[in-house]
Amino acid sequence: MSDSRMNNLVEAILEGDCAESVSQVEHLYQSGVSSEHIVIRGIETAMTALDAKCTLEQFNLLEIMLAGRAVTEVMKVLYPAGTAPMSTKGTVVIATLEGDVHDLGKNILKMVLIGKGYHVVDCGKDCSLQKLMDVTEKERPLAIGVSGLITPIIPLVRQVKEQLLLRKLDSIKVVAGGAALKQSSSDHLNVDFVAESAFDILHYLDGRTGEK
Amino acid sequence: MNSLERIAATIKFQDADRVPVIAQVFGHAASLAGVPVDDYVRDGKTLAQCQLNALTQYGYDAVFSVMDVSVETEAVGSTLQYRKNQYPVIERYALSLEDDWDALSVPDPQQAGRMPEMLEALAILRRELGNKVLVVGCVVGPFTLTTQLLGMETALYLAVDDPPRLEHLMDFATEVIIRFGLAQLQSGAHLPIVFNPSASPAVIPPKFFREFELPRLRQVFQAFTEAGAVANWLHIAGPVGRILPYYPAAGVDIANFDYYVSAKEARNELPATCLDGNIKSVAFVEGSPNDIEAEAMNLLRGFRDQGGFILSSGCEIPPESRPENVAALVNAARVG
């Protein structure tokens, strides 16, 4: 359900206008609109609009990063340090695996998932399989997202599900993306889903959680 | 016809004895010789020898003095991390937003970082191959170097927050590239390919490409042409369909296209420019010789009546690729 009070915020986020986004949120806050409502009706609406705009032909990082930066600033206002945002859809653990330090794609995924109400635990770049599994065991997420720009990390990606099985965590889904990984297939990578973009992963997760 | 004559004819859409085949073999040449990639990218003699060995083994039409995309940024002052058998990665960027960029000076290719090693590799390759095989050097594009000097995210945000400052840095990057490219031509390169991954429409909108990058690419290619480059070759991966129409205005003679763009779309957008592409890089690692042959034959059939086509991969053939797959690519051009 749309909420016309959010129109200015949605527009400011889509334009990547940080200052205006924050100003709109402060205004909504002062009018008595709750943080949860701003997230669901404002930020998520903006991310849905961005999703619709970012087809394969129209997708570019710059636009998404600008919107993501605005969302990040807005979230700081809604949830100042120490007040954790509520998680409405579950947890996703993300990592750029050991041997790869190109983590821009992972960071974009983080912005998109946070903007759509997921709790994201970021294991960073150059992340060992051991660390990824330890964090996964602790967090028990819906899914693990791994990104890779370069082909040499493919053998490591193929081990993720095997490691989950060893720890009896094999119900957790594994999704992969990034310039190198998306040229491959889910069979070859031994993952559940290979995404073309961050929004593909969002759709996959929404499908698992019953979100539309 | 030798390789260089074959490529020269193809660029002009003239008849050649067969379609040229250029496998984008960089670090794969090191893997083939059992040399760690991190040694390969730091030693010009090693690089040249590995390239010559790979040429002997595969028999394609061009060799590359390509180390990685961090040569220029390292020369300006970025710190790289070299890991065993991998391409280096940037550990610390040369510049930050707090720095005074007016104090920047263009590095001397004879002295700075690994630039002299790359020049030495080019000199060896040209000495050994003369004008029989295309000897290709490499520079990165202006926006790519800008993102390598500052960090991708910082550079992209600067493009919106302070466009004049970004343009100032892009102008500096352009000077670095031109000076390095001219030194490569003097050392023996027939041309320096311009690698420009950050200028892909996957990263920046086409409007940004047209307004910020295109004029600087034009400067780069004009300088290379005036210095005797046999052609200008632009390599941008990803969904480049919407920026291909700008390539002729930049002075591009050979346009690389990746698997994202079909051969038909690339030709429609660039009817009078030589194209090279577009087999998936990962197919050389995961696929079989039959897969590569089928893809290659499909491309050769598509371009048969048009000319102006060089059979190639869409991007780098990864170091760990199966040699029989590279051989299948070359063989397809020979029998196709």
Interface residues (C-beta under 8 A of the other chain):
Chain A: G16 L56 E57 F59 N60 L61 L62 E63 M65 L66 R69 G99 V101 H102 L104 N107 I150 T151 P152 I154 A179 A180 Q183 S184 H188
Chain B: R83 Q86 Y87 V89 M152 E153 L156 Y157 A159 V160 P201 A202 V203 I204 P205 F208 A237 P239 G241 R242 Y259 Y260 K280 S281 V282 A283 V285 E286 P318 P319 E320
